[in-house]
Amino acid sequence: MDVIDVIKERRSVRSYADKPVEREKIDRLLEAARLAPSASNRQEWRFVVVTDQQRRTQLAEAANNQKFVGQAPVVIAACAESDGHVMRCGQPCYPIDVAIAIDHMTLQAVAEGLGTCWIGAFYEEPAKKILGIPDDIRIVELLTVGYPADTARQRKRLSTEEIVHWETW
């Protein structure tokens, strides 16, 4: 499958089949994240892989009671162990670098026949407590992973002409 085909197939999945995800597939998602680029090669990302049903249910509660979070067979807490570095452009490195790593995982998931959903609607402190994450580590996003229970639906996207400017705005 070409990369563009994987990108076109990727979607946010909020309904998962009651089927565990094989460890080797999870390992390949994590390897895709590990290979992601990062500012100054800092590699600040850290991941907590959650398969335990009770913890996933607790994470669903910490994620605005989004039940599908607990129903996904895997939830990955994408974290940052940051030194606080800010790029010359004024942006902190860690949220961008972790986002790139997550995106690598979402694309690898498609290649594995899996679905994912980025979860930004969560309360960090309760999630950190559930997962035993130290105070100095940030959870940037949660990522649900599993086999989609429903069929793909077309996503609405702006046209290229609506989002691209050449040479100047």
N, C-alpha and C positions, 0 to 999 in steps of 0.2 A: 504494500500500500504506500503510495506517495505521501509525503508529509502534508501536502495541501489537502489530500483526501481525508487524512486523519483530522486535520483542523476543521474541515467542513463537517465531519461526522461528530465532533465533540459537542456535547450539550450538557446542561445542568440536569442531573437526574435526582428526582425527589421521591422515587418509588423503586424499591429494591426487591429483587427476588429473595426468597428465604433460602439462600444457598451460600455457604462459606466461600471465601476467596482463598485460593491456593497460596501457600506461603511463597512459592517461587514467583508468582505474579506480583505479590506485594514487594518481594525483594527487587524485582525489575523496576517497579515504580520508584523505589528508594534509590536505586542505582541511577535512574534517569535524573532524579533530584540532585544526587551527589555530583553529577557531571555538569550541572548548570553553571553558567558563568556568574561571577560575582565581582563587585567593585574591589579593585586591588587584590583579587583572589582571596578575599577575607574568609569566604565560606562560613559565614556566621549562622547558617541554618542548622537547626537541630529538630529531630522529629520524635514524637511519641506515638507509637502505633497501638491503637486500642481495638481489641477484638472481644474483650470480656463484656457480656451482655449488661451486667449491672453498671459498669462504668459508662458504657454507651448510653444507657438510659439516663444516668446522672448528667452526662454531657448534653443530652437533648434538653433536659431541664435548664441547664446553664445557657443553652442556645435558644432562649426565648420560647421554650417548650415546643420546639419544632420536632414533632414525633419522628419524622423520617430520619433524623440524625441518629436516634437510638435504634432504628430499624435497619440501618445500613450495617452490613456485617463488619465493616472496618471504618474507624474514624482515625484520621491522622491529625494530630495537633502539630502544626507547622510553627516552630518556635525560632527565636533568635537569641544567640549568646553574643551580644553586641559589645563592642568597645566604644560605641557612640560616634564612630567616624561619620563625618558629613562630607559628601562629595563637593568638589569645587562649585558645582551648580547650586549648592545650598540644600540639597536633598539628603536626608539620612540614608545610609546604605541599606540597613537591615530590612526595612519593609519591602524595598524594591527587589533585593536579592532573594528574599524568601518567596516573594511572588513569582519570580522567574523559576525558582525550583519547583514551586507548586504547579506552575503551568507545564513544566516538563513532565511532572507526574500525570497530569490530566491527559496529556497527549499520549503518553505511554499506556495509560489505562485504556484508551480507545483501541490501540493496537492489540491489547490483551483481551478485548471483548468486554471490558468493564465500563462502568459509568462512574462519574464523580459529581460532586457539587461543592463549590467554595462556600464556606459559612463564615460570614463576617458578623452576623447578628448573634453575638454571644457575650457573656459577661466573663471577662478575663480572670478575675480573682477566684470566683467559684470553680472555674475550669482548672485553674492552676492547683487549687486545693484537691480536686478530684484526682488529678494526675500526679500529685506530689512534685510539682515543678517549683524550683527555687525562686525566691523573690526577684533575683536579678535577671531572670530569663523572661522574655516577652513571648506570649502566644500571638502570632500575627494573624493566623487564620486556622480554621478547622477545615478538613477535607473529608467528606464522606466518600466511601469507595464500595462498590459492589456490582453485582449483575443487575442491569436495568430490568424492572418488572413490566415496563410499558414500552411501546414502540416510539421511535424517534418522531419528533414533530419539527417542522421547519421553524427556524428562528428568524425573527424579523431583524434585519440588519440594514443600516444606512448604505446607500450606494457609495462606491469609491469616489465619485464626483462630489458627494456631499461632505467627505471627510478629508480630502487631500487638496493641498495647495502646492503649487510648484513655484519655486524660487522666492516668492514673498506671499504673505497672507492675502 
